[in-house]
Amino acid sequence: MNRSIHWLLLYFLVIQAATAQTRTGVLAEPVYNYDEAKVGDLTLPDLLRTTAGKQVTSRADWAARRAELLQLFAENVYGKTPAQPVRLQFQTTSIQQNALNGLAIRKQVSIVFTDYPKLPPIEVLIYVPKNAAKPAPVFMGLNFCGNHCVSPEADIPLSTRWVDNAIGEVSVNNRATEKSRGMQERRWPIDTILKRGYALVTAYYGDIEPDHKTGWRSGIRSVLGDTARYNGPQDSQWGAIGAWAWGMSRIMDYIQTDPALDARRVVLMGHSRIGKAAVWAGVQDERIAAVISNESGEGGAALSRRWYGETVERVNTSFPHWFTGRYKTFNQRVADLPVDQHELLALVAPRPLYVASADGDQWSDPKGEFMGALYAEPAYKLYGKTGLGVTTFPGLNQSVGQTVRYHNRTGKHDVTNYDWAQYLRFADELVR
């Protein structure tokens, strides 16, 4: 190849990789940034000022502002969760009285949709401490690969739902194999949770909706909401994040019926994309006692207006099924969003909230997640509570805060024993 042509082609490829083309044909800034000096100044929406310009000064004012913010997030980010009631049946499929070498009672329950018999059930896995005082407080969360992958026990049925082939030999043709048993056991330290006196309740997020562009066709959105097409910039149909959040509330419906579980002391934990859904579930469902966001990043705890790591445009491009259609209209005009994520986190108030990051996960923007927690503080003050209570980004492996807590641990995008040690202490102090 002619040397000049070679260098011209190389230059073109570098420019193409480093820039994004706007719809008007003007070259935009690089699609991602890891340089704090390039973030620039932020102008965030005022948490305590309504869209009509009224200052919020009391809990009564906040109740109205809270409702307004919920509507704004539904219309512009997550989509509107259907309000219609859905009839459920809770079918216990197995009980093991001496699970985990006698440490727990294990129960498996199918949540069946009475009005939609063709819709697969949500399969719920429950561990209750064998000798715990009843009812037991609960850690609840969705898992990424099926109930069989969070536990070492070989008699838990393999999930029959779609799973991502990207996880390797543990799935074939998007179906789980025996090799996937216990593959994420370390993310769910069941023995440790049980020995601290907590029950664990989990379900596969793919039972609610498989995580791909057309997953809605075999999930709850196939019967609740029109998701077959994008209806233009006014579209506020709910996305997969909203569906997974809705499913968490249906698991809460079950917990309220189980005398072994304390429905008043449920701590909801979510990691990554499920962390986004966990926060959205927690702000909508006030039965949930506390919320934990583990590295939820863009569309979760991180401020959208911070140009660092993953962006609104990138998450909408990579995962177009997660959010409402209208969210995509803000891809290149994030400053025009009527909300930002500190306002979402504030909607958890006055309940306890934990936001966690990892320094090896700059894509999720640890500082942006910290700032999301920090700027939620005014809502907690209305209830006489201290939220985060600190303004300086903490050092590594240092948990800070009061009713709102935060840490940035060493390591990659994951859930580790360090994370769980903080979450258990958080629950001991603020929920039990």
Protein Blocks (a to p, Z undefined) as FASTA:
>chain_A
ZZklmmmmmmmmmmmmmpccdfkopacddfbdcbfklnopaddddfkbcfkopacfbfkl
mmmmmmmmmmmmmmmmnopadfbdcddddddfbdcfbgghhlaccdddddddfklmmbcc
ddddddddfkbccdddddddddfebjklmpcbfkbccdfbdcdfknojmbgehiacfklg
oklmmmmcfklmmmnopacddddfklmoccbfklmmmmmklmgocfkbcebjklccdcfk
lmmmmmmmmmmmmmmmmmkbcfklcccddehjlmmmmmmmmmmmmmbmbdcdehklgoil
bcfklgghjafklmmmmmmmlpcfklmmmmmmmmlpcbdfklmmmmmpccdcdddddfkl
mmnommlmmmmmmmmmmmmmmnopafklpabdcdehiaedjkbccdddeddddddfklmm
mmmmmmmmmmZZ
